[in-house]
Amino acid sequence: MNPASTANNVWLGTTVTGAGATPSGTVSFYEGSALLGSTTLSGGQGLLLYQFTQGGTHNVVGVYTGDANNAGSTSPTLAEVVIVPAPTTSTLTSTSTSVAVNQSFTLNVTVTGSSPTGIVNFLDNNGGISPNVTLVSGQASFTTSLATGGTHNLTVQYYGDLYNSIGTSNVVAVN
């Protein structure tokens, strides 16, 4: 995945071909002299799940050690661009904080950051009460009702995107 984000894992992959038998053995991924990790080839392919912790351009190569039938080799350099997501703030409001059982009300969230996109989930005491709701211009709404009385602590979970960090909103108590 290029670009990648420090908030997500990326797959580093390579395909090794040989003159005869399908290559087997190990491929290791490096950034300069720093070993990022190693994986065993399967069908001549190697995949490594990795998370970069710093932004910038990371020059990565795959190094195949070879086997009895195939010589070792080094892949071309992959310039993986890694972005550090901006912090976000999610602000939740409700059209009402006092409702009767089964009375509809609407929850609204505004997510600020670097033009956030993606999805949010509205939660009741950390349990989901909405399907994935897509942000439009950093905002989303969900109309719901409560099946039981008592205090319900409502929040929103924002799942982030390439340029924005995940986050949880303030709590709105509805009873």
VEXKE-185577 format. One record per residue (C-alpha): residue number from 1; residue in one letter; chain; x, y, z. Coordinates in nm, 3 decimals, always signed. Layout:
% VEXKE-185577
+-------+-------+--------+---------+---------+---------+
! bator ! lumza ! kedren !       X !       Y !       Z !
+-------+-------+--------+---------+---------+---------+
!   NUM !     a !      A !       X !       Y !       Z !
...
+-------+-------+--------+---------+---------+---------+
***
This chain:
% VEXKE-185577
+-------+-------+--------+---------+---------+---------+
! bator ! lumza ! kedren !       X !       Y !       Z !
+-------+-------+--------+---------+---------+---------+
!     1 !     m !      A !  +0.000 !  +0.000 !  +0.000 !
!     2 !     n !      A !  +0.160 !  +0.323 !  -0.101 !
!     3 !     p !      A !  +0.121 !  +0.562 !  +0.067 !
!     4 !     a !      A !  +0.087 !  +0.396 !  +0.405 !
!     5 !     s !      A !  +0.008 !  +0.532 !  +0.749 !
!     6 !     t !      A !  +0.179 !  +0.489 !  +1.084 !
!     7 !     a !      A !  -0.167 !  +0.396 !  +1.215 !
!     8 !     n !      A !  -0.195 !  +0.082 !  +0.998 !
!     9 !     n !      A !  +0.000 !  -0.230 !  +0.911 !
!    10 !     v !      A !  +0.115 !  -0.278 !  +0.552 !
!    11 !     w !      A !  +0.197 !  -0.592 !  +0.357 !
!    12 !     l !      A !  +0.548 !  -0.604 !  +0.217 !
!    13 !     g !      A !  +0.561 !  -0.866 !  -0.054 !
!    14 !     t !      A !  +0.788 !  -1.012 !  -0.317 !
!    15 !     t !      A !  +0.776 !  -1.282 !  -0.581 !
!    16 !     v !      A !  +1.093 !  -1.481 !  -0.645 !
!    17 !     t !      A !  +1.131 !  -1.664 !  -0.974 !
!    18 !     g !      A !  +1.392 !  -1.922 !  -1.065 !
!    19 !     a !      A !  +1.521 !  -2.096 !  -1.374 !
!    20 !     g !      A !  +1.386 !  -2.435 !  -1.271 !
!    21 !     a !      A !  +1.222 !  -2.538 !  -0.948 !
!    22 !     t !      A !  +0.998 !  -2.292 !  -0.765 !
!    23 !     p !      A !  +1.216 !  -2.099 !  -0.520 !
!    24 !     s !      A !  +1.183 !  -2.193 !  -0.155 !
!    25 !     g !      A !  +1.345 !  -2.067 !  +0.162 !
!    26 !     t !      A !  +1.341 !  -1.726 !  +0.322 !
!    27 !     v !      A !  +1.310 !  -1.366 !  +0.213 !
!    28 !     s !      A !  +1.405 !  -1.085 !  +0.450 !
!    29 !     f !      A !  +1.295 !  -0.724 !  +0.418 !
!    30 !     y !      A !  +1.537 !  -0.442 !  +0.500 !
!    31 !     e !      A !  +1.534 !  -0.066 !  +0.524 !
!    32 !     g !      A !  +1.900 !  +0.012 !  +0.472 !
!    33 !     s !      A !  +2.078 !  -0.228 !  +0.706 !
!    34 !     a !      A !  +1.783 !  -0.253 !  +0.948 !
!    35 !     l !      A !  +1.600 !  -0.586 !  +0.930 !
!    36 !     l !      A !  +1.223 !  -0.527 !  +0.922 !
!    37 !     g !      A !  +1.140 !  -0.899 !  +0.931 !
!    38 !     s !      A !  +1.166 !  -1.229 !  +0.747 !
!    39 !     t !      A !  +0.915 !  -1.472 !  +0.603 !
!    40 !     t !      A !  +0.917 !  -1.815 !  +0.441 !
!    41 !     l !      A !  +0.835 !  -1.832 !  +0.072 !
!    42 !     s !      A !  +0.521 !  -2.013 !  -0.038 !
!    43 !     g !      A !  +0.493 !  -2.083 !  -0.408 !
!    44 !     g !      A !  +0.779 !  -1.840 !  -0.464 !
!    45 !     q !      A !  +0.600 !  -1.555 !  -0.282 !
!    46 !     g !      A !  +0.678 !  -1.395 !  +0.050 !
!    47 !     l !      A !  +0.458 !  -1.159 !  +0.251 !
!    48 !     l !      A !  +0.544 !  -0.973 !  +0.569 !
!    49 !     l !      A !  +0.295 !  -0.768 !  +0.774 !
!    50 !     y !      A !  +0.475 !  -0.462 !  +0.908 !
!    51 !     q !      A !  +0.392 !  -0.131 !  +1.076 !
!    52 !     f !      A !  +0.612 !  +0.172 !  +1.018 !
!    53 !     t !      A !  +0.633 !  +0.396 !  +1.324 !
!    54 !     q !      A !  +0.782 !  +0.705 !  +1.159 !
!    55 !     g !      A !  +0.661 !  +0.916 !  +0.869 !
!    56 !     g !      A !  +0.864 !  +0.983 !  +0.557 !
!    57 !     t !      A !  +0.994 !  +0.775 !  +0.268 !
!    58 !     h !      A !  +1.121 !  +0.429 !  +0.362 !
!    59 !     n !      A !  +1.339 !  +0.252 !  +0.104 !
!    60 !     v !      A !  +1.271 !  -0.120 !  +0.140 !
!    61 !     v !      A !  +1.431 !  -0.420 !  -0.034 !
!    62 !     g !      A !  +1.358 !  -0.791 !  -0.018 !
!    63 !     v !      A !  +1.661 !  -1.018 !  +0.008 !
!    64 !     y !      A !  +1.620 !  -1.382 !  -0.095 !
!    65 !     t !      A !  +1.880 !  -1.615 !  +0.056 !
!    66 !     g !      A !  +1.857 !  -1.878 !  -0.216 !
!    67 !     d !      A !  +1.806 !  -2.254 !  -0.196 !
!    68 !     a !      A !  +1.966 !  -2.566 !  -0.345 !
!    69 !     n !      A !  +1.830 !  -2.485 !  -0.693 !
!    70 !     n !      A !  +1.813 !  -2.104 !  -0.698 !
!    71 !     a !      A !  +2.069 !  -1.834 !  -0.628 !
!    72 !     g !      A !  +2.002 !  -1.558 !  -0.380 !
!    73 !     s !      A !  +1.886 !  -1.220 !  -0.507 !
!    74 !     t !      A !  +1.779 !  -0.873 !  -0.400 !
!    75 !     s !      A !  +1.461 !  -0.699 !  -0.519 !
!    76 !     p !      A !  +1.448 !  -0.349 !  -0.661 !
!    77 !     t !      A !  +1.399 !  -0.081 !  -0.395 !
!    78 !     l !      A !  +1.043 !  +0.007 !  -0.297 !
!    79 !     a !      A !  +1.006 !  +0.367 !  -0.182 !
!    80 !     e !      A !  +0.723 !  +0.333 !  +0.071 !
!    81 !     v !      A !  +0.578 !  +0.671 !  +0.165 !
!    82 !     v !      A !  +0.447 !  +0.672 !  +0.522 !
!    83 !     i !      A !  +0.216 !  +0.942 !  +0.655 !
!    84 !     v !      A !  +0.166 !  +1.034 !  +1.021 !
!    85 !     p !      A !  -0.211 !  +1.081 !  +1.068 !
!    86 !     a !      A !  -0.333 !  +1.410 !  +1.214 !
!    87 !     p !      A !  -0.497 !  +1.403 !  +1.556 !
!    88 !     t !      A !  -0.876 !  +1.421 !  +1.549 !
!    89 !     t !      A !  -1.149 !  +1.545 !  +1.778 !
!    90 !     s !      A !  -1.497 !  +1.391 !  +1.766 !
!    91 !     t !      A !  -1.776 !  +1.599 !  +1.920 !
!    92 !     l !      A !  -2.107 !  +1.423 !  +1.987 !
!    93 !     t !      A !  -2.438 !  +1.603 !  +2.045 !
!    94 !     s !      A !  -2.795 !  +1.479 !  +2.087 !
!    95 !     t !      A !  -3.126 !  +1.640 !  +1.998 !
!    96 !     s !      A !  -3.242 !  +1.534 !  +2.345 !
!    97 !     t !      A !  -3.081 !  +1.407 !  +2.666 !
!    98 !     s !      A !  -3.409 !  +1.303 !  +2.825 !
!    99 !     v !      A !  -3.626 !  +1.062 !  +2.626 !
!   100 !     a !      A !  -3.899 !  +0.809 !  +2.695 !
!   101 !     v !      A !  -3.841 !  +0.443 !  +2.614 !
!   102 !     n !      A !  -3.875 !  +0.392 !  +2.235 !
!   103 !     q !      A !  -3.886 !  +0.770 !  +2.168 !
!   104 !     s !      A !  -3.671 !  +0.866 !  +1.867 !
!   105 !     f !      A !  -3.387 !  +1.116 !  +1.894 !
!   106 !     t !      A !  -3.093 !  +1.204 !  +1.672 !
!   107 !     l !      A !  -2.723 !  +1.187 !  +1.750 !
!   108 !     n !      A !  -2.485 !  +1.412 !  +1.555 !
!   109 !     v !      A !  -2.107 !  +1.393 !  +1.542 !
!   110 !     t !      A !  -1.854 !  +1.632 !  +1.397 !
!   111 !     v !      A !  -1.502 !  +1.499 !  +1.344 !
!   112 !     t !      A !  -1.225 !  +1.755 !  +1.297 !
!   113 !     g !      A !  -0.874 !  +1.686 !  +1.173 !
!   114 !     s !      A !  -0.730 !  +1.694 !  +0.821 !
!   115 !     s !      A !  -1.056 !  +1.674 !  +0.621 !
!   116 !     p !      A !  -1.157 !  +1.343 !  +0.785 !
!   117 !     t !      A !  -1.335 !  +1.078 !  +0.580 !
!   118 !     g !      A !  -1.444 !  +0.724 !  +0.654 !
!   119 !     i !      A !  -1.689 !  +0.578 !  +0.899 !
!   120 !     v !      A !  -1.811 !  +0.612 !  +1.255 !
!   121 !     n !      A !  -2.014 !  +0.391 !  +1.487 !
!   122 !     f !      A !  -2.251 !  +0.525 !  +1.750 !
!   123 !     l !      A !  -2.215 !  +0.335 !  +2.079 !
!   124 !     d !      A !  -2.432 !  +0.288 !  +2.389 !
!   125 !     n !      A !  -2.221 !  +0.198 !  +2.693 !
!   126 !     n !      A !  -1.953 !  +0.078 !  +2.447 !
!   127 !     g !      A !  -2.195 !  -0.148 !  +2.256 !
!   128 !     g !      A !  -2.278 !  -0.065 !  +1.896 !
!   129 !     i !      A !  -2.622 !  +0.082 !  +1.826 !
!   130 !     s !      A !  -2.560 !  +0.181 !  +1.464 !
!   131 !     p !      A !  -2.428 !  +0.026 !  +1.148 !
!   132 !     n !      A !  -2.124 !  +0.193 !  +0.993 !
!   133 !     v !      A !  -2.222 !  +0.552 !  +0.922 !
!   134 !     t !      A !  -2.022 !  +0.740 !  +0.658 !
!   135 !     l !      A !  -1.887 !  +1.085 !  +0.734 !
!   136 !     v !      A !  -1.994 !  +1.358 !  +0.492 !
!   137 !     s !      A !  -1.781 !  +1.672 !  +0.522 !
!   138 !     g !      A !  -1.665 !  +1.547 !  +0.863 !
!   139 !     q !      A !  -2.019 !  +1.497 !  +0.996 !
!   140 !     a !      A !  -2.259 !  +1.208 !  +1.053 !
!   141 !     s !      A !  -2.602 !  +1.163 !  +1.210 !
!   142 !     f !      A !  -2.796 !  +0.864 !  +1.339 !
!   143 !     t !      A !  -3.157 !  +0.852 !  +1.458 !
!   144 !     t !      A !  -3.233 !  +0.592 !  +1.723 !
!   145 !     s !      A !  -3.441 !  +0.517 !  +2.031 !
!   146 !     l !      A !  -3.369 !  +0.341 !  +2.359 !
!   147 !     a !      A !  -3.539 !  +0.012 !  +2.439 !
!   148 !     t !      A !  -3.472 !  +0.041 !  +2.812 !
!   149 !     g !      A !  -3.486 !  +0.317 !  +3.071 !
!   150 !     g !      A !  -3.198 !  +0.442 !  +3.281 !
!   151 !     t !      A !  -2.887 !  +0.634 !  +3.188 !
!   152 !     h !      A !  -2.725 !  +0.549 !  +2.856 !
!   153 !     n !      A !  -2.370 !  +0.679 !  +2.804 !
!   154 !     l !      A !  -2.346 !  +0.740 !  +2.430 !
!   155 !     t !      A !  -2.022 !  +0.788 !  +2.236 !
!   156 !     v !      A !  -1.894 !  +0.769 !  +1.880 !
!   157 !     q !      A !  -1.594 !  +0.573 !  +1.756 !
!   158 !     y !      A !  -1.418 !  +0.725 !  +1.453 !
!   159 !     y !      A !  -1.207 !  +0.469 !  +1.268 !
!   160 !     g !      A !  -0.967 !  +0.713 !  +1.104 !
!   161 !     d !      A !  -0.838 !  +0.724 !  +0.751 !
!   162 !     l !      A !  -0.496 !  +0.755 !  +0.591 !
!   163 !     y !      A !  -0.457 !  +1.114 !  +0.707 !
!   164 !     n !      A !  -0.652 !  +1.112 !  +1.037 !
!   165 !     s !      A !  -0.612 !  +0.920 !  +1.362 !
!   166 !     i !      A !  -0.883 !  +0.707 !  +1.517 !
!   167 !     g !      A !  -1.067 !  +0.858 !  +1.811 !
!   168 !     t !      A !  -1.358 !  +0.841 !  +2.049 !
!   169 !     s !      A !  -1.598 !  +1.126 !  +2.114 !
!   170 !     n !      A !  -1.711 !  +1.285 !  +2.436 !
!   171 !     v !      A !  -1.983 !  +1.104 !  +2.634 !
!   172 !     v !      A !  -2.344 !  +1.222 !  +2.606 !
!   173 !     a !      A !  -2.567 !  +1.084 !  +2.882 !
!   174 !     v !      A !  -2.924 !  +1.021 !  +2.772 !
!   175 !     n !      A !  -3.191 !  +0.898 !  +3.014 !
+-------+-------+--------+---------+---------+---------+
***
